[in-house]
Amino acid sequence: MSIKKILVCDDSKADRTNLETIVSGAGCVVISASCGKDAVEKAVSEQPDLIFLDVIMPDMDGFETCRALQKDSLTKSIPIIFVTSKGQKADRVWAQLQGGKDLVSKPYSSEDIISQINKTT
């Protein structure tokens, strides 16, 4: 499967814009969300090939968002990569237990993000 459409969800406009720039620069179509609820709605309607998801967000955090996506038959097969400042081993384990494929720690490089896109194809 070739990654063509990626959903980026981060409540920080600066972080979201940075991810959007990297993803679009890799030749992918970018869909953006600024909160977990918006990410779930867009994942259902847009059916992205991959989701980059922040963990620390108000209202619905990334782990809760991931669990909601995993429960929905329309979105449960979409790979989720957490992009977060929470990079301890316990955070990585918890991310996988929630259904995430991997976790990229902030600050990250464009190579870290592109590597995740390539790994998921």
Secondary structure, 3 states (H helix, E strand, C coil): CCCCEEEEECCCHHHHHHHHHHHHHCCCEEEEECCHHHHHHHHHHHCCCEEEECCCCCCCCHHHHHHHHHHCCCCCCCCEEEEECCCCHHHHHHHHHCCCCEEEECCCCHHHHHHHHHHHC
